Amino acid sequence: MSKQIRLNAFAMNTVGHLSPGLWRHPRDQARRYTDIHYWIELARTLERGKLDGLFIADVLGVYDVYGGNADAALSTGAQVPVNDPLQLVPAMAAATRHLGFGVTASVSFEHPFPFARRMSTLDHLTGGRAGWNIVTSYLASGARNLGQQRQLSHDQRYALAEEYLQVCYKLWETSWEDDAVVADRDSGVYAEPGKVHGIHHAGEYFQVPGFHLCEPSPQRTPVLYQAGASSRGRAFAAANAECVFVAAPSKAVLKKQVADLREAVRAAGRDPADVLVLEQLTVIVAPTDAEALARLAEYREYASATGALTLMSGWTGIDFAEYAPGQVLREVPSDAIQSAVEAFTRADPTRTWTTAEIADYCAIGGDGPVLVGSPQTVADQLQEWVEETDVDGFNLAGVVMPETFEAVVDLLVPELQARGLFKRDYAEGTLRHKLFGAGDRLAAPHPVATLREEARR
């Protein structure tokens, strides 16, 4: 295998991310999620392992589809309580030099003008290590709490997202010319007024006449992540994303998702190699296979099947409390995460899933697969996933925190490095340059480059 494997850590500012119930494990420290030192320690561990970044999930709502209320989510700690992800990053950035930070933020619940400022601020404070995971949100509870009568439909949310990005692109890329800031002490001029421009955006969803409040940050536009594998989400990612996050339950499903995405990128006029595809995965690694399997068995003693179905109900929009354990899941129309429904229904024609099987599968690592074994065994499996599916790398979810990531850094990374499959050190520069080696700014044929050129005329 010629290409190196990309690795991110996948976490959330909450007590129970993708393995509900594991906060009860005696070695788990996730209850420290409100302690900034917990996050600083995690960031230092990840940087020691040369991981590309920390990918921080978020929801602005609660998982109240299961049973028609939030009781199960609250009692199992299934992604609630949940704190803001962005406020973690400056402290972690100050404690590291290279680690990137992908922050999830929804286009559905915040106006793009203040959001663009928040991301520019983050890019400044991290020295150009900021990334944005663009989501459209799938929990109707979030829409209700922000005064919306109902959540927009799946495709409407992507239509809004398209315009949202146009506003952000204009603010980040066209509002301030590269030499607008002169900081001339003698003349007293900090910024040349003639080189700072209003964006004059007038669209269906947003009206933004003025200029960006921030001077250009190192990357201007943060690295763009996107986590949608539906047909509409795939088209959106093909046009805009630099890194795409997917969660396929098998290599068969993942291979199709990667191929479909790369074809969509090509159809959008971009080079498929310019987009990194990262599969959600959980790795339980120990010095030997037997120790790793024992660790998995130990973890399962604390896993919550109810919590797993609570998460799955939120992701799919299907109330699994109404399903019998042996009932097979069939495709159901939904305004939630359509790819999550598809992955467990028609994506793999050779496989059906019962409610009990879904609960067992999602109890450890959520809707992504779990690899278990020694460093050699897990490295073999990762190679197989890359070779058979053409995926670029993995977002690694934690089970027991921070034990899962410490084992990845101390055991798995050295094995991958010894095989030449993982970097031994970071490249210098911004997150974008570290990932793609082509500078700090988005370049053609990404639509941002076209927008930038048009603004210069």
DAJO-V20911 format. One line per field, one symbol per residue. psi: psi as a letter, one per 20 degrees, with the letter a starting at -180 (. if undefined). A space follows every 10 residues. Layout:
psi: ???
This chain:
psi: phqqpppqqo aqmrhnejmp iiiiphipjh ijiiohhghg ggghghhhjk qgrooorqqm aqnjgojjrj ghgghiknkp qprphhihgg ghhhirhhpr oopppqiijp qhghghgghg gghghikkkq qpooqiqioh hgggijjpgq qqrghhhhgg hghghggggg ghhigpqhkh ohlohgijpg pohijppqil poahhqonha rpiqrprhie prpoqqmpjr gghgggghhh qhppprnpir hggggggggg ghhhgghjjr phiipppppp qppoprhrgg hghhgghggh hiqohghghg ghgghijpni hipqhjpppq pppqjbnhhg ghhjeihoii pqprghhggg gihojcjqrp pparhgghhg gggggghiij qhaqooqqfp pjgghhhggh ggghghghik iqqirqqrar gghhhikkah qprqjqhhhg ggghhi.
